[in-house]
């Protein structure tokens, strides 16, 4: 099983796209996190969604090349707090549960996302 990438274990591009399509509206609609999308047009949201899909796909070992900025550049100045991060993780867990993702894959996704926290959350 070690030869199988997380990308393959998750179901590939279409599965990652489905996760992004479920997660992003949850984040946008959230009372606390919605501020990050308050002044974005539909095209900007769609572009961000594509970057998310590409980033997750490449990070999971898929044959996709992420062309966006790195995590510190992308999130610098957004003032993302520990509280924002906790709310985000709650939505991510809800999305993974919605798709009934198996435990090993769910844990791997959450571990990877948690590894990006240091590059995203701004300390006071």
C-alpha positions, 0 to 999 in steps of 0.5 A: 500500500505504500506505493499508492499515493494519497492522491490515488487513495483519495480518488484522484482529481475528481474526488479532490474537486468534490471536496473543494466544491463542498468545503469552499461554500462552507467557509464562505458562508461561515459567520467568522470566516466569510470576511475573507471572501466578502469582496471577491467576485465569482471569478476570484472565488473560482480561481481560488477554488482551482488553486486549492484543487491544484495545491491539494492534488500536487501535495497528495502526490497527483500529476498536477502542477500547482502554479499559485504562490506559496502558503506564506505569500498567499495568506500574509496580511490576512490576519488569520487567527488561531480561532479562524484556524479552528473553525476552518478545521471544523469545516474541513472535518465536516467535509471529510465526514460528508464524503465518508472518507476512511480513517487512514485517508482522513487522518493523512489529509488532516495531518497534512493540512495541520502541517501548513498551519505555521505558514498560515496563522499569524501570531499576535 
